[in-house]
Amino acid sequence: MADFTAKDVQKLRQASGAGMMDAKKALDEASGDFEAALQALREKGLAKADSRSDRESSDGAIAVARGESAAAIVELKSETDFSAKAEDFLSLAQELADLVLAEGEEAVSQISDAIDDLRIAKKENIQLGLVRKIQVPENALVDVYLHTDQEGRGINGVVVVGEGISDEDLHEVALHIAFAKPTALSREEVSEEEIAKERESALGVTKAEGKPEAAWEKIVEGRVSKWLSERVLLEQGIFGEKETVAQRIGNGKIVEFAQAYIGE
C-alpha cells in the first residue's frame, strides 16, 4: 500500500479537478508520488478533453489590455456561461490578453498548459478564439472598449486605432463597432468570394420576385451595394443613424480595428 494521507488525496483533487476515487487511485499507482499522480491524472484528463473537441464552444469571455503603443484583445471560448463566469476562467482570459500585449500573439503558446488544465477542470471544450495585438502608429490614437455583463465578464470587446480623430469621436466609433459589428473596414477588405456569393443570392431573389430581366443587373448591384454598406465600418450609419462613420470622422482615418463578442 502506497504511503499517503487523506490530505494528500484532497490536495491532488484540488490540483487536478479529479474525483476522490480517481485521485486516490492515481496516488496508489504512483506509490504516493504527488507529482507523478498529478501528471497521470492530467494525461487522462487531456485524453478525455480531446474527445470533446468537436463540441461547440459558443460561450466564453473577452479580455482586453492596453499599453502606450499597442493594445490586445483575446477571446477565450467555452461551452457554457457557467464556466466562462468563473474566476479562474476570467483570470486566465486576462492573463492571455496581458501576455499578448507584452509579447505578441504567438506568446499564447507559453501558457497552453494552463488552457489544457482549465479544459480538464471544466470538462468542456475550452478554446482560444480571436487573438490580436494591434500596434498604434506614431501620432495615432487607440480606443479600447469592453462591454461586460452583470458579473463583470467581458462579452463584447473592441480595439480601434485612428489618426486625425478626436478622442471623443474615436470612442464613439468604438462604441458603434460594439453595437453594429462590422466585418470589414472598407469594401476593399471584403473578399471577392463573399461578394460573388451575395451577388448570386441577390440574383436568385430578384428572379423569384419576377423582376424584368433587363433590370436584373441594376437591381442586383444595388442589393449587393446595400449588403456591403451594412457590413463595412466606414459606410455604416453610426448607431444606425443617417450619418455614416466616414462622415463622423471627416478628414480623419480609421487605421485598424478588431472586435470579439460572445455569441458570434
PLY file of the C-alpha trace (Angstrom):
ply
format ascii 1.0
element vertex 264
property float x
property float y
property float z
element edge 263
property int vertex1
property int vertex2
end_header
0.00 0.00 0.00
1.40 3.40 -1.01
2.14 5.86 1.77
-0.20 8.88 1.50
-2.89 10.55 3.61
-6.42 11.86 3.12
-4.90 15.35 2.95
-2.74 14.21 0.04
-5.85 12.98 -1.77
-7.63 16.28 -1.14
-4.63 18.27 -2.35
-4.48 16.19 -5.53
-8.20 16.65 -6.12
-7.85 20.43 -5.81
-4.84 20.50 -8.15
-6.31 18.23 -10.81
-10.08 18.63 -10.59
-10.37 14.84 -10.36
-12.82 12.95 -8.18
-11.81 11.45 -4.85
-11.57 7.86 -6.06
-9.59 8.86 -9.17
-7.17 10.89 -7.05
-6.74 8.07 -4.55
-6.15 5.53 -7.32
-3.58 7.80 -9.01
-1.64 8.22 -5.78
-1.76 4.49 -5.15
-0.47 3.70 -8.66
2.25 6.35 -8.28
3.36 4.93 -4.92
2.38 8.17 -3.19
4.40 10.40 -5.55
2.23 13.52 -5.80
3.77 14.94 -8.99
3.62 11.60 -10.80
-0.01 11.14 -9.76
-0.87 14.68 -10.89
0.75 14.11 -14.29
-1.10 10.81 -14.73
-4.42 12.46 -13.96
-3.59 15.34 -16.27
-2.83 12.97 -19.14
-6.09 11.12 -18.57
-7.94 14.41 -18.42
-6.40 15.61 -21.68
-7.39 12.39 -23.38
-10.98 12.96 -22.27
-10.77 16.62 -23.30
-9.71 15.60 -26.82
-12.93 13.61 -27.13
-14.85 16.85 -26.52
-13.01 18.85 -29.17
-15.87 18.65 -31.65
-18.38 20.15 -29.22
-19.36 23.75 -29.95
-17.75 26.47 -27.85
-20.31 29.22 -28.31
-19.79 30.97 -24.97
-16.74 32.39 -23.22
-15.17 35.66 -22.19
-13.38 38.58 -23.85
-10.39 40.33 -22.29
-8.51 43.43 -23.44
-5.22 45.06 -22.49
-3.88 48.48 -23.43
-0.42 49.98 -23.48
1.12 53.21 -24.76
1.86 51.91 -28.25
-0.32 48.81 -28.60
-3.49 47.10 -27.48
-4.55 43.47 -27.33
-7.81 41.58 -27.41
-8.30 37.88 -26.64
-11.34 35.63 -26.76
-11.35 32.53 -24.55
-14.20 30.25 -25.62
-16.23 27.77 -23.57
-19.35 25.68 -23.97
-21.32 27.35 -21.16
-21.58 30.72 -19.45
-21.31 28.90 -16.12
-17.67 28.08 -16.85
-16.96 31.44 -18.52
-18.13 33.43 -15.50
-15.85 31.56 -13.07
-12.97 33.47 -11.53
-10.29 31.08 -12.83
-11.64 31.37 -16.39
-11.78 35.19 -16.31
-8.35 35.37 -14.71
-6.81 33.24 -17.47
-8.51 35.31 -20.19
-6.98 38.49 -18.75
-3.60 36.81 -18.31
-3.69 35.91 -22.01
-4.56 39.47 -23.06
-1.77 40.91 -20.90
0.70 38.41 -22.35
-0.29 39.19 -25.94
0.13 42.91 -25.25
3.58 42.38 -23.76
4.99 39.73 -26.10
2.76 39.32 -29.16
0.15 36.91 -30.46
2.44 33.87 -30.58
3.11 34.19 -26.84
-0.18 32.46 -26.00
1.60 29.16 -26.63
3.57 29.81 -23.43
0.55 29.06 -21.30
-1.10 26.36 -23.38
-0.78 24.06 -20.37
-2.98 26.43 -18.36
-5.64 26.27 -21.08
-5.38 22.46 -21.06
-5.76 22.40 -17.28
-8.83 24.62 -17.49
-10.28 22.34 -20.16
-9.79 19.38 -17.84
-11.19 21.15 -14.76
-14.30 22.47 -16.55
-14.85 19.29 -18.57
-15.64 21.49 -21.54
-14.15 22.28 -24.93
-12.17 25.37 -23.91
-10.54 27.02 -26.92
-8.90 30.26 -27.95
-10.91 32.41 -30.31
-9.67 35.75 -31.59
-6.14 36.69 -30.52
-4.96 40.08 -31.79
-2.30 42.61 -30.96
-2.67 45.96 -32.70
0.25 48.37 -32.87
-0.53 52.05 -32.61
1.43 54.15 -35.13
3.12 57.35 -34.01
0.65 60.26 -33.87
-2.30 57.86 -33.83
-4.79 57.21 -31.04
-6.24 53.95 -29.75
-9.54 53.35 -28.00
-10.30 50.13 -26.15
-13.85 49.29 -25.14
-15.10 46.27 -23.22
-18.78 45.67 -22.52
-19.33 43.43 -19.50
-22.29 41.54 -18.11
-23.59 41.88 -14.56
-20.94 39.51 -13.24
-18.13 41.56 -14.81
-17.42 39.11 -17.65
-16.27 40.74 -20.90
-18.78 39.84 -23.62
-18.02 42.41 -26.35
-14.57 43.90 -26.85
-13.28 46.44 -29.36
-9.90 47.91 -30.21
-9.82 50.73 -32.76
-6.93 52.90 -33.95
-7.44 56.26 -35.63
-5.45 59.19 -37.00
-6.63 62.78 -37.13
-9.63 62.00 -34.95
-10.52 63.39 -31.54
-10.56 61.12 -28.50
-14.31 61.64 -28.23
-15.06 60.70 -31.84
-12.77 57.68 -31.72
-14.56 56.46 -28.62
-17.88 56.94 -30.41
-16.57 54.77 -33.24
-15.52 52.09 -30.73
-19.00 52.09 -29.22
-20.52 51.93 -32.70
-18.38 48.91 -33.61
-19.57 47.14 -30.45
-23.16 47.92 -31.49
-23.02 47.31 -35.27
-20.41 44.52 -35.50
-18.83 45.44 -38.86
-16.82 42.73 -40.58
-14.51 44.96 -42.62
-13.09 48.47 -42.55
-13.70 49.20 -46.25
-15.13 47.44 -49.29
-11.63 46.57 -50.42
-11.31 44.26 -47.41
-14.34 42.16 -48.36
-13.25 39.10 -50.35
-14.36 38.63 -53.94
-15.65 35.19 -52.95
-18.04 36.67 -50.37
-19.25 39.31 -52.82
-19.79 36.69 -55.54
-21.90 34.57 -53.17
-24.00 37.56 -52.20
-24.42 38.56 -55.83
-25.62 35.05 -56.66
-28.07 35.13 -53.77
-29.36 38.57 -54.78
-29.88 37.39 -58.35
-31.92 34.42 -57.13
-34.14 36.69 -55.03
-34.55 39.14 -57.91
-35.61 36.39 -60.32
-38.03 34.94 -57.77
-39.67 38.34 -57.42
-40.46 38.32 -61.11
-38.44 41.43 -61.94
-37.90 42.07 -65.68
-34.65 40.52 -66.92
-33.43 43.83 -68.33
-33.40 45.25 -64.81
-31.69 42.32 -63.10
-28.15 43.66 -63.23
-29.04 47.06 -61.80
-31.22 45.58 -59.04
-28.59 43.01 -58.08
-25.80 45.58 -57.92
-27.98 47.79 -55.75
-28.66 44.95 -53.35
-25.01 43.94 -53.18
-24.03 47.56 -52.54
-26.55 47.76 -49.68
-25.27 44.47 -48.28
-21.72 45.83 -48.32
-22.72 49.11 -46.68
-24.27 47.19 -43.79
-21.00 45.31 -43.13
-18.31 47.88 -43.92
-17.45 50.11 -40.95
-16.86 53.34 -42.85
-20.20 53.06 -44.66
-22.36 52.12 -41.70
-24.70 54.71 -40.26
-23.25 55.47 -36.85
-25.53 53.88 -34.25
-28.00 53.22 -37.07
-28.43 56.90 -37.93
-28.06 58.52 -41.36
-24.61 59.97 -40.62
-22.00 57.39 -41.62
-18.84 56.61 -39.71
-16.83 58.14 -42.58
-18.82 61.36 -42.26
-18.38 61.45 -38.49
-14.59 61.23 -38.66
-14.33 63.75 -41.52
-10.74 64.03 -42.71
-9.60 61.57 -40.08
-8.74 57.94 -40.73
-9.54 54.63 -39.08
-6.29 52.70 -39.32
-7.42 49.35 -37.97
-9.94 47.72 -35.68
-10.62 44.37 -34.07
-13.69 43.03 -32.32
-14.65 39.87 -30.49
-18.02 39.17 -28.91
-19.83 36.27 -27.31
-22.46 34.66 -29.50
-20.56 35.21 -32.76
0 1
1 2
2 3
3 4
4 5
5 6
6 7
7 8
8 9
9 10
10 11
11 12
12 13
13 14
14 15
15 16
16 17
17 18
18 19
19 20
20 21
21 22
22 23
23 24
24 25
25 26
26 27
27 28
28 29
29 30
30 31
31 32
32 33
33 34
34 35
35 36
36 37
37 38
38 39
39 40
40 41
41 42
42 43
43 44
44 45
45 46
46 47
47 48
48 49
49 50
50 51
51 52
52 53
53 54
54 55
55 56
56 57
57 58
58 59
59 60
60 61
61 62
62 63
63 64
64 65
65 66
66 67
67 68
68 69
69 70
70 71
71 72
72 73
73 74
74 75
75 76
76 77
77 78
78 79
79 80
80 81
81 82
82 83
83 84
84 85
85 86
86 87
87 88
88 89
89 90
90 91
91 92
92 93
93 94
94 95
95 96
96 97
97 98
98 99
99 100
100 101
101 102
102 103
103 104
104 105
105 106
106 107
107 108
108 109
109 110
110 111
111 112
112 113
113 114
114 115
115 116
116 117
117 118
118 119
119 120
120 121
121 122
122 123
123 124
124 125
125 126
126 127
127 128
128 129
129 130
130 131
131 132
132 133
133 134
134 135
135 136
136 137
137 138
138 139
139 140
140 141
141 142
142 143
143 144
144 145
145 146
146 147
147 148
148 149
149 150
150 151
151 152
152 153
153 154
154 155
155 156
156 157
157 158
158 159
159 160
160 161
161 162
162 163
163 164
164 165
165 166
166 167
167 168
168 169
169 170
170 171
171 172
172 173
173 174
174 175
175 176
176 177
177 178
178 179
179 180
180 181
181 182
182 183
183 184
184 185
185 186
186 187
187 188
188 189
189 190
190 191
191 192
192 193
193 194
194 195
195 196
196 197
197 198
198 199
199 200
200 201
201 202
202 203
203 204
204 205
205 206
206 207
207 208
208 209
209 210
210 211
211 212
212 213
213 214
214 215
215 216
216 217
217 218
218 219
219 220
220 221
221 222
222 223
223 224
224 225
225 226
226 227
227 228
228 229
229 230
230 231
231 232
232 233
233 234
234 235
235 236
236 237
237 238
238 239
239 240
240 241
241 242
242 243
243 244
244 245
245 246
246 247
247 248
248 249
249 250
250 251
251 252
252 253
253 254
254 255
255 256
256 257
257 258
258 259
259 260
260 261
261 262
262 263
